Amino acid sequence: MLQNKTSLQDSKNLLAYSAGVDSTALLFLLLENNIKFDIAIVNYGLRLQAKEEVAYAQSLAAKHNFECFVFEAPVISSNFEANARTIRYDFFESLIKEHSYTTLLTAHHLGDRLEWMLMQFCRGAGCVELSGMHATEKREHYTLIRPLLQLDKAELLEYLDANSIKYFLDATNADSKYSRNEFRHNYANPLLKQYKKGIQKSFEYLDEDVATLIQEADTKSINSLFYFKSTTSKRSDILAIDKHLKSLGYLISASEKKLLKIDITVVVSRKYVINQEHGFVFIVPFVQGVSLEKQFKEKMRLLKIEPKLRAYLSTDTESCETLSLLLQ
C-alpha cells in the first residue's frame, strides 16, 4: 500500500501524527514494512479528546520503541487553519533541524488531493495549482514524502478495521465552517466513490503535464538572500518565488502574483522584497530605517542594484558581496 518504501528504508523519518484515521494507518503500515521513524503530534487544546490522542501517541511510542515529540500549541484566536498549519510545520521543522531527520512523512491521501484541487479550481488556478500535492517534494532542509497519496480514505479505514487498530475521529472534520470540510463532504467524497480510478489517472496526467510545462529554477541562498537565474518562463519564476516564500511561512496572494507578472520589484506584506532584473530573481527581507553610508550607496548605484534591496544588503556583508559578484 505504501509508496516510496525503498527510499524510506534508507532515510531518517519523522511522521506527522494526529492519532486520526490517516496518520494511524500510515504509522502501522510503516511498522508493517519495518521502516524506522519517530512521530510528532501537536495539541491545539480545542477538544477534550486531544489529551487522549496525545496519550495514545505516547503509548504507541513506548510499545513500538520510537520517539514521540509533543507540542502544546498556543491559543489561536483567528484564521485557525492557516495559523495551525504554520505552528505545525514550524514544530516539525525545528525537530528536523535538531535531530537531523531527512524526511517528513505526512498521511495525505487521494481525497485530500482531490479536495485541494477542487478548492483551487474554484478560486482560479493553473495546472500546477490543480496538481497540488505530490508524493515527493524537496524542501530546503528535508524531503516531504506522502506515502499514501494514491489511496483513498475508505482503503485506510478498511485496513485499520481489518487489523483491529485503534484510531480517533476528530469531530471538527465535520464542521462545515471550514471550507475544506465543505469541499470534502459535498464534492470530493461523492466523486471518489463513483470515479476513483479516473481521478487517479487524471492526477497522473496532470503530474506529467506539469513536469513538461514548468522549468525548475536552480535556486541558491546565502543567509537571508535567496536568488536564481530567471528562466524563460515568467510562470516558472513565480512558482519558484511562491515555493520559497511558502517555505518561510508566507503564502503569496493572487493579487501579489499578478503584480509579479508586471512589476520588476514587489514588496509583499512589508516582509519581503522581490526583485526581477539583471537576468536574476532576488528575494530578501524588507528592511527600513537603516542609514546607508555614502561609499555603500555609490557601490549600489554603479551596480544598478534595486534601492529596495539595499537596506538589507547593508546589514549582510556576505550577501552583498555575493550579489555584487553576480552583477559584475
C-alpha positions in Angstrom: 0.0 0.0 0.0 2.9 2.3 0.6 4.7 4.4 -2.0 8.5 5.1 -1.7 9.1 2.1 0.6 12.7 1.6 -0.6 13.8 5.2 -0.1 12.2 5.3 3.4 14.3 2.3 4.5 17.4 4.4 4.0 16.3 7.8 5.4 15.7 9.2 8.9 12.0 9.7 9.1 9.7 11.9 11.2 6.0 11.2 10.9 3.5 14.0 11.4 1.0 12.2 13.6 -2.5 13.1 14.8 -4.0 9.8 16.0 -6.7 10.1 13.3 -7.5 7.6 10.6 -4.9 8.7 8.1 -1.8 9.1 10.2 -2.6 6.0 12.3 -2.9 3.9 9.1 0.4 5.3 7.9 2.1 4.6 11.3 1.1 0.9 11.3 2.0 0.5 7.6 5.5 1.8 8.4 5.7 -0.7 11.3 4.5 -3.5 9.0 7.2 -2.7 6.4 10.0 -2.4 9.1 10.6 1.3 8.3 12.1 3.2 11.2 10.6 6.5 12.3 9.7 8.9 15.1 6.5 10.8 15.5 5.5 14.4 16.3 2.0 15.4 17.4 0.5 18.9 18.1 -2.2 19.5 20.7 -4.2 22.7 19.8 -6.2 22.4 23.0 -9.6 22.7 21.2 -11.1 19.4 22.2 -11.1 17.3 25.4 -10.3 14.3 23.2 -6.9 15.8 22.3 -5.3 14.7 25.6 -6.4 11.2 24.9 -4.9 11.4 21.4 -1.6 12.6 22.8 -1.7 9.8 25.4 -2.4 7.2 22.6 0.6 8.5 20.6 2.9 8.2 23.6 1.6 4.7 24.3 2.4 3.6 20.7 5.9 5.1 21.0 6.5 3.2 24.2 5.2 -0.1 22.8 7.0 0.1 19.4 10.2 1.8 20.6 10.2 5.1 18.7 10.3 8.7 19.9 7.1 10.8 20.4 7.5 14.6 20.4 4.6 16.6 21.7 3.9 20.3 21.2 1.3 22.2 23.2 0.2 24.9 20.8 -0.7 28.5 22.0 -4.3 29.7 21.6 -5.2 30.5 18.0 -7.6 33.4 18.0 -8.2 33.8 14.3 -7.7 32.2 10.9 -7.3 28.8 12.6 -6.5 26.6 9.6 -3.7 28.8 8.3 -2.2 29.6 11.7 -2.4 25.9 12.9 -0.6 24.8 9.7 2.2 27.4 10.4 2.5 26.2 14.0 2.6 22.6 13.0 5.2 22.9 10.3 7.4 25.2 12.5 7.4 22.5 15.1 8.2 19.7 12.6 11.0 21.7 11.0 12.5 22.6 14.4 12.7 18.8 15.1 14.1 18.1 11.7 16.9 20.5 12.3 17.6 19.5 15.9 17.6 15.7 15.3 18.8 15.6 11.6 15.7 14.0 10.1 16.0 13.7 6.3 12.3 13.1 5.6 9.0 14.4 6.9 6.1 11.9 6.3 2.5 13.1 6.1 -0.6 11.0 5.7 -2.2 13.0 2.9 -4.3 10.7 0.7 -6.2 10.8 -2.6 -9.2 12.5 -1.0 -7.0 15.3 0.4 -5.5 15.8 -3.1 -8.9 16.0 -4.8 -10.5 18.4 -2.3 -7.4 20.7 -2.6 -7.7 20.6 -6.4 -11.4 21.4 -6.3 -10.8 24.3 -4.0 -8.1 25.7 -6.2 -10.2 25.3 -9.3 -13.0 27.3 -7.7 -10.6 30.1 -6.7 -8.8 30.3 -10.1 -5.8 28.1 -10.8 -3.5 26.6 -13.5 -2.1 23.1 -13.9 0.5 23.5 -11.1 -2.1 24.5 -8.5 -4.6 21.9 -9.7 -1.9 19.2 -9.5 -1.3 20.3 -5.9 0.2 17.7 -3.6 2.9 15.4 -4.9 4.2 12.1 -3.4 7.7 13.6 -3.0 8.6 17.3 -2.6 12.1 18.6 -1.9 12.3 21.3 0.8 15.3 23.3 1.9 16.4 21.0 4.7 14.4 17.8 4.1 12.2 15.9 1.7 8.4 15.8 2.3 7.0 12.4 1.4 3.3 11.4 1.2 3.3 7.6 1.0 -0.5 7.3 0.9 -1.3 9.7 -1.8 -2.6 7.1 -4.3 -5.0 5.6 -1.7 -8.5 6.9 -0.6 -9.7 7.1 2.9 -12.0 4.1 2.5 -9.0 1.9 1.9 -7.3 3.3 5.0 -10.4 2.6 7.1 -10.6 -0.9 5.7 -7.0 -1.6 6.7 -7.5 -0.3 10.2 -10.7 -2.1 10.9 -9.4 -5.4 9.3 -6.4 -5.2 11.8 -8.5 -4.0 14.8 -6.3 -0.9 15.1 -7.5 1.9 17.4 -7.8 5.4 15.9 -9.6 8.6 16.8 -12.2 10.6 14.9 -11.9 14.4 15.0 -15.4 16.0 15.3 -14.1 19.2 13.7 -13.7 17.3 10.4 -17.5 17.5 10.1 -17.7 21.2 10.8 -18.8 23.0 7.6 -17.4 26.4 8.8 -14.1 25.1 7.4 -14.2 25.3 3.6 -12.0 22.2 3.3 -14.7 20.2 5.0 -17.4 21.6 2.8 -15.5 20.5 -0.3 -14.6 17.1 1.2 -18.1 16.0 2.2 -20.2 17.7 -0.6 -17.9 17.1 -3.6 -14.7 15.2 -3.1 -16.0 12.1 -1.3 -19.0 11.6 -3.7 -16.8 11.9 -6.7 -14.2 9.5 -5.3 -16.9 7.0 -4.5 -18.0 6.9 -8.1 -14.9 7.8 -10.2 -11.8 6.9 -8.2 -9.9 5.2 -11.0 -10.5 8.1 -13.4 -9.4 10.6 -10.7 -6.2 8.7 -10.0 -5.4 8.6 -13.8 -6.2 12.3 -14.1 -3.7 13.2 -11.4 -1.1 11.1 -13.2 -1.7 13.1 -16.4 -1.6 16.4 -14.5 1.8 15.5 -13.0 3.2 14.6 -16.4 1.9 17.9 -17.9 3.4 20.0 -15.0 6.8 18.3 -15.4 6.7 19.2 -19.1 5.4 22.8 -18.7 7.4 24.1 -15.7 11.1 24.8 -15.7 12.8 24.1 -12.4 14.9 27.1 -11.2 18.4 26.4 -9.9 17.9 28.2 -6.6 20.6 29.3 -4.2 20.7 31.1 -0.9 23.2 32.8 1.4 22.0 33.9 4.8 18.6 35.6 4.0 19.4 36.3 0.4 17.6 33.9 -2.0 18.2 34.0 -5.7 18.1 32.2 -9.0 18.7 32.8 -12.7 15.5 33.8 -14.4 14.0 31.0 -16.5 12.5 31.6 -19.9 9.1 31.3 -18.3 7.6 34.0 -16.0 5.2 31.4 -14.7 8.1 29.1 -13.6 9.8 32.1 -11.9 6.7 33.0 -10.0 6.2 29.4 -8.9 9.8 29.3 -7.6 9.2 32.6 -5.7 6.0 31.2 -4.3 7.7 27.9 -3.2 10.4 29.8 -1.4 8.1 32.2 0.4 5.9 29.3 1.4 8.9 27.6 3.0 9.2 30.8 5.1 5.6 30.6 6.1 4.2 33.2 3.7 1.6 32.5 1.1 1.5 34.9 -1.9 -1.9 36.2 -2.7 -3.5 36.2 -6.2 -3.0 40.0 -6.4 0.7 39.7 -5.5 1.2 37.1 -8.2 -0.4 39.5 -10.7 2.0 42.2 -9.6 5.0 39.9 -10.0 4.0 39.4 -13.7 4.2 43.1 -14.5 6.5 44.8 -11.9 10.2 44.4 -11.6 10.2 44.9 -7.9 7.4 43.9 -5.5 7.3 44.3 -1.7 4.9 41.7 -0.2 3.2 42.3 3.1 6.1 44.6 4.1 8.1 41.4 4.8 10.0 40.5 1.7 11.4 42.4 -1.4 11.3 40.5 -4.7 13.4 42.0 -7.5 13.4 40.6 -11.0 16.1 42.1 -13.2 19.7 41.6 -14.5 18.6 38.1 -15.5 18.0 37.1 -11.9 15.3 36.9 -9.3 16.4 38.1 -5.8 14.4 37.8 -2.6 15.5 39.5 0.7 13.8 40.6 3.9 12.2 44.0 3.7 14.3 46.4 5.9 13.6 50.0 6.8 15.2 52.7 8.9 18.8 51.8 8.0 21.2 54.7 7.3 23.4 53.8 4.3 27.0 55.0 4.1 28.0 57.2 1.1 30.5 54.7 -0.2 28.0 51.8 0.0 25.4 53.9 -1.8 27.8 54.6 -4.6 28.7 50.9 -5.0 25.0 50.0 -5.2 24.4 52.8 -7.8 27.2 51.6 -10.0 25.9 48.0 -9.9 22.4 49.3 -10.5 21.0 47.4 -7.6 17.4 48.0 -6.8 17.1 50.6 -4.0 14.7 48.4 -2.0 17.3 45.7 -1.8 20.0 48.0 -0.4 18.9 48.3 3.2 19.1 44.6 3.8 22.3 44.2 1.8 23.9 46.9 4.0 23.3 44.6 7.0 24.7 41.5 5.5 28.2 41.8 4.0 28.3 38.2 2.8 25.1 38.5 0.8 26.1 41.9 -0.5 29.4 40.5 -1.9 27.6 37.5 -3.4 25.1 39.7 -5.2 27.8 42.1 -6.3 29.9 39.3 -7.9 26.8 38.1 -9.8 26.2 41.5 -11.3 29.8 42.5 -12.2 
